[in-house]
């Protein structure tokens, strides 16, 4: 089971993955990473923030980009090498986040692909914006 090789990719190729973020997702992520920031896990505290309710970890949403890369485009065998991220809006419990990657440059000589990476919520608001560099699977 292999993903697309560099010869099979072209600029403009894109893929997406969507998931609704649940309370248990946030608590599981906090437990795995050790990030128990009260903005994520304490409803009373979160009411005192400018968000007024608990928010998901930004890296939880950004992690959905890895799902696209590893399972959809290029797919299995992809090596994730670099990621630049900008967190542009909060992710709330119950939001459906769609991670999208789009090929924007291919460097055959270095076996590298540059991708536009975004995560949007169900309203179309970009919550994570960035670029990634990957090495697609070899033949």
C-alpha positions in Angstrom: 0.0 0.0 0.0 1.8 3.1 -1.3 0.8 6.7 -1.9 1.5 8.6 -5.1 5.1 9.0 -6.1 6.6 12.3 -7.2 6.1 11.3 -10.8 2.3 10.8 -10.2 1.8 14.2 -8.5 1.1 17.5 -10.2 0.6 21.1 -9.1 -3.0 21.6 -8.1 -3.6 18.1 -6.8 -5.6 18.4 -3.5 -7.2 16.2 -0.9 -9.2 16.7 2.3 -10.1 15.1 5.6 -12.9 16.2 7.9 -13.6 15.4 11.5 -15.9 16.8 14.2 -13.9 17.7 17.3 -15.4 16.2 20.4 -14.8 16.9 24.1 -13.2 13.4 24.4 -10.8 14.3 21.5 -9.6 17.3 23.4 -9.2 15.4 26.7 -7.5 12.5 24.9 -5.1 15.0 23.2 -4.4 16.7 26.6 -3.6 13.4 28.1 -1.3 12.3 25.3 0.6 15.6 25.2 0.3 16.7 28.8 -1.1 20.1 27.7 -3.9 20.6 30.3 -4.1 24.4 29.7 -7.4 25.4 31.4 -8.5 27.1 28.2 -9.0 23.6 26.8 -10.2 21.6 29.8 -11.8 23.9 32.4 -15.1 25.3 31.4 -15.3 27.8 34.4 -11.8 29.2 33.5 -12.6 29.3 29.8 -15.6 31.6 30.5 -13.1 34.2 31.7 -11.1 34.2 28.4 -12.0 36.2 25.3 -13.2 33.0 23.7 -15.9 32.6 26.5 -15.8 28.8 26.2 -13.3 25.9 25.9 -11.3 25.7 22.8 -9.5 22.7 21.2 -5.7 22.7 21.0 -4.5 24.3 17.8 -2.2 21.4 17.3 -5.1 19.0 17.5 -6.7 20.6 14.4 -3.3 20.9 12.7 -2.8 17.2 13.2 -5.5 16.5 10.7 -3.1 17.8 8.0 -1.0 14.8 8.8 -3.9 12.5 8.2 -4.4 14.0 4.7 -0.7 13.6 3.9 -0.3 10.0 5.3 -3.6 8.6 4.0 -4.8 10.6 1.0 -2.2 12.8 -0.7 0.4 11.7 -1.4 -0.6 8.9 1.0 1.1 5.9 2.7 4.9 6.2 2.7 4.9 10.0 2.8 7.6 11.6 5.0 6.4 14.8 6.7 9.5 17.1 6.8 8.5 20.6 7.6 5.3 22.5 8.5 4.7 26.2 9.0 1.5 27.1 10.8 -0.6 30.1 11.6 -3.5 29.7 14.0 -6.1 32.2 12.7 -9.3 31.3 14.6 -10.4 29.1 17.6 -11.7 25.6 17.2 -14.6 24.9 19.6 -15.9 21.6 20.8 -18.4 20.4 18.1 -16.7 22.2 15.2 -16.2 20.1 12.1 -12.7 20.8 10.8 -11.7 20.1 7.2 -7.9 19.8 6.6 -6.9 20.4 3.0 -3.6 20.0 1.3 -2.8 21.2 -2.2 0.4 20.7 -4.2 2.0 24.1 -5.0 5.5 23.1 -6.1 7.4 19.9 -7.0 11.1 19.6 -6.9 12.0 16.3 -8.6 15.8 16.7 -8.1 15.4 17.0 -4.3 12.4 14.7 -4.1 10.4 17.3 -2.2 6.9 18.6 -2.6 5.6 21.9 -1.2 1.9 22.0 -0.2 -0.5 24.7 0.9 -2.1 23.4 4.1 -5.3 24.7 5.6 -7.9 23.7 8.2 -11.4 25.3 8.0 -14.4 25.0 10.2 -18.0 24.1 9.1 -18.6 27.8 8.4 -15.7 28.0 6.0 -13.5 30.0 8.4 -9.8 29.2 8.2 -8.6 28.1 11.6 -5.1 27.0 10.6 -3.1 28.2 7.6 0.3 27.2 6.5 2.7 25.3 4.1 4.3 21.9 4.4 7.3 20.2 2.8 7.1 16.4 2.3 8.9 13.6 0.6 6.5 11.4 -1.2 6.8 7.7 -1.3 9.4 6.2 -3.7 8.5 3.6 -6.3 
